[in-house]
Amino acid sequence: MKKLLTLVVIALCVTGIGFAKTFWVGEAQQVSLRLEGLSPDFAGLVDDEYTDFWVNPADILNVKGGRLYTNLSNYVTGEETQFGGASADEYLIGGVYSWENIGTFGAFFLNRKLGADDNDWALPVFYGRQINDALAFGAKVSYQKAEIGNDADLITLIPAVKYQISPEVSVAGLIKFGMYDADVDVDGTLWGVGVSAAYQWNDANKLRGYISYENAEIEDTPNEGDAFAIGVGNATKLNEKLLLALGIIYGDADIDGTFAGYNLLNNPTNESEITLPVGLEYTMTDWLAFRIGASHRIPEDHSSQTDYYYGAGLNITENLTVDVLGWKNLTELDNWRLSATVKF
């Protein structure tokens, strides 16, 4: 009974860092291709090294050693098909490295060419530090610039903390601030809060959950809105090779206007939706894993649909990991999406 009550309390009270399914102008793709093979809706609900530090900057401390991300990582939009023979005019370089007694740093630089005279680019920077055995601090500062008709800038700051209550239970929280400015004398603000928790309730099961709220407003215009999300997910190791993930997410947004052409909030729609993701990851060997997943979506108009996901992971060497998506037609390499991460 005690264990059941603990699960219920965490499922109801835990909250998460509202994970952005979309991004404003040019920040890097925030879901790894590994997690997309299960379902991108598991962001913040299933452990994933890359995705987790975008969800909560304090989780950048989970990166041990160094990581190098480039265009081959496919984190500009996540939609690059390297065998397709064509590519968007975009560039990405980034990395994460941890220093003992100093902390863990991460930074990305992204540039995307939108037209003859239009660019957008972004520079998100991360920092994480273990304050003591139980408390960790993290932060992300991001500057984004868009040249779409009129120049516009967005600066965001996200401080975050994570506290390990016990070996089995942790909680985390963050605050988000943003300032928007455009050359057409339009200013705006963005703020949000989020909390999350995780409970390793036995050796085979880990429960995670989140709640988040964001609000954005463009001054002296009808462009304003807010977004709310709550999600709970559980990852179960059925055996040492097979992982089963299940989740439930509720999201709701109320958005007026167009935000001057830019989406400042995580949820781009004006409706509520329930999402039910499920995913399987089968680790065949130390160097090969297969993934499959689905997300059933139930919007408020009840016009439900199911999205399916397929992928694989290859640990080529201890210094190189490659994730693959695009298994709808294995013979059509043009559909394949690859993500290569260098570890050191």
Secondary structure, DSSP 8 states (H G I E B T S, - for coil): -HHHHHHHHHHHH-------SS-SSS----S-HHHHHH-GGGTTTS--HHHHHHH-GGGGGG--SEEEE-GGG--SSS---TTSS---SEEEEEEEEEETTTEEEEEEEEEEE-SSS-EEEEEEEEEEEE-SSSEEEEEEEEEEEEESSSEEEEEEEEEEEEEESSSSEEEEEEEEEEEEEETTTEEEEEEEEEEEEEEEEETTEEEEEEEEEEEEEETTSS-EEEEEEEEEEEEEESSSSEEEEEEEEEEEEEEES-GGG---SS--SSS-EEEEEEEEEEEEETTEEEEEEEEEEEETT---EEEEEEEEEEEEETTEEEEEE--SSTT-GGG-EEEEEEE-
